[in-house]
Structures are given as structure tokens and as C-alpha cells.
Amino acid sequence: MKGLTHIISQVTEWIWGLPMILLLLGGGIFLSVRLGFFQIRYLPHILNQTFGKMFSKSSEPGSVTPFQAATSALASTIGAANMVGVPVAIAMGGPGAVFWMWVVALISMATKYSEVVLGVKYRQKNEDGEWVGGPMYYIDKGLGWKPIAWLFAFGLMLEIAASMMVQSNSIATLVQSTFHIPVWITGALVMLLVGLVTYGGIKRIGQITEKLVPLMVSIYLIAALIVLVFNAREIPYAFELIFVHAFTPISAAGGFIGAGVAAAIRWGLARGIYSNEAGMGTAPIAHATAQTDHPAKQGFWGIFEVIVDTLIVCTMTALVVLTSGVWKDVKSEEASSMVSQALGEVIGSSLAGLILSLVLFLFVLSTVVVIVYYGEKQAEYLFGSTFAKVMRFIYICAILVGAVGGLQFIWQFLDLLLALIVVPNIIAVLFLNKEVRDVTKDYFLNVYKRNESVEQKDGPMRKVH
């Protein structure tokens, strides 16, 4: 068993190194070029269609509002990696890594947009009358690669089971260390909460995430702002560090071992790619349920996700780490504690620990709620709605099993299973690039231009849709 575990570890470490970075980054660059870098050219319009319409209602076909679909996808994207991954990137690649994280975010917007567009374009109604979609549908219907679609769905269905146990274990051990509550009690409570939410389907999940995601993000951003206000004088210097050392090496200082430009690029690209989950194939499953009359409109919400996750949340984490100076004081192997230490210096370690524990609890809880739905939809695609309900029950039970540390040997397969779903998804998206381009062209020629003309004709008081 140890030999098998070692082999799996070596294989997954290699896959999730340079090969995956090249695949996801290269795919994002190709799609950006193919779409004419629309995510930059039309950014004001995209912001207006997303941030400007977060609470708008819609009567278009779909199960949940566009914002609810976006927050459902964000619920599984924003997590501990936003608080831990960024400090690790800075510890290993220096402040310049943040710049390259921003660069890859701009590129990844095209990938996430393309996934969502395809998810909506190829969605369909299931036997319960609900809209369903995702990579398994656009791989099957768009390319005719049914065996690959089946492989994606089966791989994700299994990956969700392993991920469920890892997530529940992390939340149970966190609560135990912070509040001294036994792991089985936390596991049982989370299992009950998740069961109550997921048995209400995507509509209830959307209703919960549209409140929970803004709440948990707001709590974290307020905590970060407290640190930034306290260290306001250091903010300009932090940005100087980011831009200067994106292109020049930085020497060692304190616990920081120093980093060259290559390290800044490597860690910045890796953090950006893995943070926003563009190309992973999960977001389209949530977005396919949205009430929308054009795939491009919902695709803009994919860009919204990248902005919130990487350009806002990850950037705030980076500024907290850089302005507080903890990145120079804390050793690289202890980088995950940087945010806690920075906040602790301002409000005290005990209160900082409580706040961050609460945020992490909400991050993990929201993730678990949504990935149960993702797994259930894979089971539905493969074997029908009855089996999907069985898998939902299995996933919910896995929460308690994982909380107490059971079946840990399955956790070893998590990254390998994830690779098995990412690779076919990104390849399918690249093969379907013409479909994405045609949808985008149709939107900007027939929807955007028409509304722009109406606005110019009727005056600036008319609202552009």
C-alpha cells in the first residue's frame, strides 16, 4: 500500500506541475486570442452586466437567477486556498508572484467564460423539468465524444466522494482545535445542514449561496481591511514590491529565502490557475441552471467569478501579507499562518483565530453544499435521476465518515481523479472554440450593438441591458 501511495503521489505531483500549468495557461491564451481579448476590451460592459445586476430578477428560462448560479459556482471556488495559497506563493516566489497571478487571472477569464457559454448552450431539461448541463453534455452533444463525456462524469462523481471526506475532515479538525468540539459532532451537524440544503435542489442551494457567499467574503475582506488600515503607509510599497519583483530578483530577508524571476512566474501562474479553477469543468454545472436568454450573458458571470476570487480576495490576502511584513518574518514552511499572524498583530491572536476559523468554516460548508450537487448531476447523467438520489445520500454520509478520518486511503486519489476530469474538459473547450466564438460574436453584434444604438438614440437616461 505504501508503494502504491508513493507512485500515485509521484504521478499526481508531475501532472499538477508543469504539464497542467502549460495546458491550462496555454488554453487560456489560445481562447483569449481566438476571442480577441474581449475580456479586456469590453470589461466595463461585463462589469455592468454582473456587478451592476447582482440583485436583478429574471423571467428567462432557467432554474435560478444568474447571480445565484454564480454564487453557487463561487461557493466551491473560494476557500482556504485563497488564505493559504497566496502566502505560500509569496514565500516561494516573492512579491512578484502576485503580478503573475493577476496576469493569469486575465487570461483565465477567457477559459471560464468559454466553459460557462458551452454549459448554457448545450444544457437540457431533465425528467424533473430542471435545467442541467456541464462538460459531460457539451463533450457529448457538442463533439459527439460520448465515451469521453462518460469518463469525465464518472471521474468527477468519484472525485466528489474523496473531496467530500477531505473537506469534512478539515472543517471538523478546525472546529476541534478552535472550539474543542469532538469531530463526530461537527461531522453530524454539517451532515444535517448539508442534507437539509441539498434535498431542496439547485433552487435552495442558490438561495443559500447568494446569501452565504457574500457574507463569508465580506467577513474576510473586512478582516483584511482592518490590517490594511493599520498598515496603510505600507500599501504603496507593497504595490512597488509586486511590480518591481515581477521582473527582478529579490534577495533574502529574515525568514524569506529570496526568489528569482523564474520562481515568481512559476508560483504566480500556479496560484492564479488553481485559485479561480478556470478549466476545471465544475463551474458550468452551476451556471447551466441560470435564467438567461443568451449564453454569453451568463458567460460574463464566469468572468465575475475570476474577478472576485483572484483579483479581489487573493489580492487582499497578498496585501495583508506584504503590508504587515510577515512575509519576511515567517519561514516558508509556515507560510499558511501568515494571514492569521498579520491579523493577530492588530486585533490579538485569539480574536484573529476565531474570525478566521469562522471564515474557513463558512468556506468549507459552502463548498460541500455545492459539490454534492455537482456529484449528483454526474450520477444523473450516467445512470439517471434515481441513482443520483442514491449518490446524494452516499455523499452526505461521506461527510461524517471523513470528519472522523475514515477511509483515508481514498483521499490519496483526489488529485489524480481531478486531473482525469480537467484534461478532457479543457481539451473539449479548445475543440469547441468556434462555438464559443460564434456565440460571443452574435452577442456583441446583435445584442450589445443594438442596445448601444438604442442608448445613443434615446439618450443617456435609458438603461442598457
Long-range contacts (C-beta under 8 A, 24 or more apart in sequence): 1-409, 5-409, 5-412, 8-412, 8-413, 8-416, 9-412, 11-416, 12-415, 12-416, 12-419, 15-415, 15-416, 15-419, 16-415, 16-419, 20-273, 20-419, 20-422, 21-266, 21-269, 21-270, 21-273, 23-279, 23-422, 23-423, 23-426, 24-108, 24-111, 24-273, 24-278, 24-279, 24-422, 24-426, 25-104, 25-107, 25-269, 25-273, 27-111, 27-279, 27-426, 27-429, 27-430, 28-104, 28-107, 28-108, 28-110, 28-111, 28-278, 28-279, 29-107, 30-430, 30-433, 31-110, 31-111, 31-114, 31-429, 31-430, 31-433, 31-436, 32-106, 32-107, 32-109, 32-110, 34-110, 34-433, 34-436, 34-437, 35-110, 35-113, 35-114, 35-436, 35-437, 35-440, 37-110, 38-110, 38-440, 38-444, 39-106, 39-109, 39-110, 39-113, 39-303, 40-106, 42-444, 42-448, 45-448, 46-300, 46-303, 46-304, 48-464, 49-297, 49-300, 50-300, 50-301, 50-303, 50-304, 51-304, 58-291, 58-292, 59-291, 60-291, 60-292, 60-293, 61-131, 61-291, 61-292, 61-293, 62-131, 62-289, 62-290, 62-291, 62-292, 63-130, 63-131, 63-201, 63-202, 63-203, 63-206, 63-289, 63-290, 63-291, 64-202, 64-203, 64-205, 64-206, 64-289, 64-290, 64-291, 65-206, 65-210, 65-290, 65-291, 66-290, 66-291, 66-292, 66-297, 66-298, 66-301, 67-210, 67-301, 68-206, 68-207, 68-209, 68-210, 68-290, 69-206, 69-286, 69-287, 69-288, 69-289, 69-290, 69-298, 69-301, 70-286, 70-287, 70-290, 70-301, 70-302, 70-304, 70-305, 71-206, 71-209, 71-210, 71-212, 71-213, 71-214, 72-202, 72-205, 72-206, 72-209, 72-286, 72-289, 72-370, 72-373, 73-282, 73-283, 73-286, 73-287, 73-301, 73-302, 73-305, 73-370, 74-209, 74-213, 74-305, 74-308, 74-309, 75-209, 75-212, 75-213, 75-366, 75-367, 75-369, 75-370, 76-277, 76-282, 76-286, 76-366, 76-367, 76-370, 76-371, 76-374, 77-275, 77-276, 77-277, 77-283, 77-305, 77-309, 78-213, 78-216, 78-217, 78-308, 78-309, 78-313, 78-363, 78-366, 79-363, 79-364, 79-367, 80-170, 80-360, 80-363, 80-364, 81-274, 81-275, 82-220, 82-275, 82-309, 82-313, 82-314, 82-317, 82-363, 83-220, 83-317, 83-339, 83-356, 83-359, 83-360, 84-335, 84-336, 84-339, 85-271, 85-274, 85-275, 85-314, 86-271, 86-275, 86-314, 86-317, 86-318, 86-321, 87-317, 87-321, 87-327, 87-335, 87-336, 87-338, 87-339, 88-267, 88-271, 88-332, 88-335, 88-336, 89-267, 89-268, 89-270, 89-271, 90-267, 90-318, 90-321, 90-322, 90-327, 90-335, 90-338, 91-256, 91-327, 91-330, 91-331, 91-332, 91-335, 91-338, 92-259, 92-263, 92-267, 92-332, 92-335, 93-259, 93-263, 93-264, 93-265, 93-266, 93-267, 93-268, 94-245, 94-249, 94-250, 94-256, 94-258, 94-259, 94-263, 94-264, 95-238, 95-241, 95-242, 95-245, 95-250, 95-264, 95-318, 95-322, 95-327, 96-241, 96-242, 96-243, 96-244, 96-245, 96-246, 96-247, 96-248, 96-250, 96-259, 96-261, 96-264, 96-265, 96-268, 97-246, 97-259, 97-263, 97-264, 97-265, 97-267, 97-268, 97-271, 98-242, 98-246, 98-268, 98-315, 98-318, 98-322, 99-242, 99-243, 99-246, 99-264, 99-268, 100-246, 100-264, 100-265, 100-267, 100-268, 100-269, 100-272, 101-268, 101-269, 101-271, 101-272, 101-275, 101-310, 101-314, 101-318, 102-272, 102-310, 102-311, 102-315, 103-268, 103-269, 103-272, 104-268, 104-269, 104-272, 104-273, 105-272, 105-276, 105-306, 105-307, 105-310, 105-311, 108-272, 108-273, 108-276, 108-278, 108-279, 108-306, 108-310, 109-278, 109-302, 109-303, 109-306, 109-307, 111-278, 111-279, 111-426, 111-429, 112-276, 112-277, 112-278, 112-279, 112-283, 112-302, 112-303, 112-305, 112-306, 113-299, 113-300, 113-302, 113-303, 113-436, 114-299, 114-429, 114-432, 114-433, 114-436, 115-278, 115-279, 115-281, 115-283, 115-284, 115-302, 115-425, 115-429, 116-283, 116-284, 116-287, 116-295, 116-298, 116-299, 116-301, 116-302, 117-295, 117-296, 117-298, 117-299, 117-302, 117-435, 117-436, 117-439, 117-440, 118-142, 118-284, 118-295, 118-429, 118-432, 118-435, 118-436, 119-283, 119-284, 119-285, 119-287, 119-288, 119-298, 120-284, 120-287, 120-288, 120-290, 120-292, 120-295, 120-298, 120-299, 121-295, 121-435, 121-439, 123-288, 123-289, 126-380, 126-385, 127-385, 128-385, 130-201, 130-202, 130-289, 131-288, 131-289, 132-285, 132-288, 132-289, 132-377, 132-380, 132-381, 133-284, 133-285, 133-287, 133-288, 133-289, 134-281, 134-282, 134-284, 134-285, 134-288, 134-377, 134-381, 135-281, 135-284, 135-285, 135-421, 135-424, 135-425, 135-428, 136-378, 136-381, 137-288, 137-381, 138-284, 138-428, 138-432, 139-424, 139-425, 139-428, 142-428, 142-432, 142-435, 143-428, 143-431, 143-432, 145-428, 148-424, 148-428, 149-381, 150-382, 151-420, 151-424, 152-281, 152-420, 152-421, 152-424, 152-425, 153-378, 153-381, 153-382, 154-378, 154-382, 155-417, 155-420, 155-421, 156-281, 156-282, 156-374, 156-375, 156-378, 156-417, 156-421, 157-375, 157-378, 157-379, 157-382, 157-391, 158-413, 158-417, 159-414, 159-417, 159-418, 159-420, 159-421, 160-371, 160-372, 160-374, 160-375, 160-378, 160-395, 161-375, 161-394, 161-395, 161-398, 161-410, 162-410, 162-411, 162-413, 162-414, 162-417, 163-371, 163-414, 164-368, 164-371, 164-372, 164-375, 164-395, 164-398, 164-399, 164-402, 165-398, 165-399, 165-401, 165-402, 165-406, 165-407, 165-410, 165-411, 166-402, 166-411, 166-414, 167-364, 167-367, 167-368, 167-371, 167-402, 168-364, 168-368, 168-398, 168-399, 168-400, 168-401, 168-402, 168-403, 169-402, 169-403, 169-405, 170-360, 170-364, 171-360, 171-361, 171-364, 171-365, 171-368, 171-403, 172-402, 172-403, 172-404, 174-357, 174-360, 174-361, 174-364, 175-357, 175-361, 178-353, 178-354, 178-357, 179-357, 183-403, 183-404, 183-405, 184-400, 184-403, 184-404, 186-403, 187-399, 187-400, 187-401, 187-402, 187-403, 187-404, 188-400, 188-403, 190-365, 190-368, 190-399, 190-403, 191-396, 191-397, 191-399, 191-400, 191-403, 193-365, 194-365, 194-368, 194-369, 194-372, 194-396, 194-399, 195-396, 197-369, 198-369, 198-372, 198-373, 198-376, 198-392, 198-396, 199-392, 202-286, 202-289, 202-373, 205-369, 205-370, 205-373, 206-289, 208-369, 209-366, 209-369, 209-370, 212-362, 212-365, 212-366, 213-366, 215-362, 216-359, 216-362, 216-363, 216-366, 217-308, 217-313, 219-355, 219-358, 219-359, 219-362, 220-313, 220-316, 220-359, 221-312, 221-313, 221-316, 223-343, 223-352, 223-355, 223-356, 223-359, 224-316, 224-317, 224-319, 224-320, 224-343, 225-316, 226-343, 226-346, 226-347, 227-320, 227-323, 227-324, 227-342, 227-343, 227-345, 227-346, 228-316, 228-319, 228-320, 228-323, 230-345, 230-346, 231-323, 231-324, 232-323, 234-322, 234-323, 234-324, 234-325, 235-319, 235-323, 237-323, 238-318, 238-319, 238-322, 238-323, 241-322, 242-318, 242-322, 253-328, 254-328, 254-329, 255-328, 255-329, 255-330, 255-331, 255-332, 256-327, 256-328, 256-332, 257-332, 271-314, 272-310, 272-314, 275-309, 275-310, 275-314, 276-305, 276-306, 276-309, 276-310, 277-309, 278-302, 278-306, 279-422, 279-425, 279-426, 279-429, 280-418, 280-421, 280-422, 280-425, 281-421, 281-422, 281-425, 281-426, 282-371, 282-374, 285-373, 285-374, 285-377, 286-370, 286-373, 286-374, 294-439, 294-442, 294-443, 294-447, 295-439, 296-439, 296-440, 296-442, 296-443, 296-444, 296-447, 297-443, 297-447, 299-439, 299-440, 368-399, 371-395, 372-396
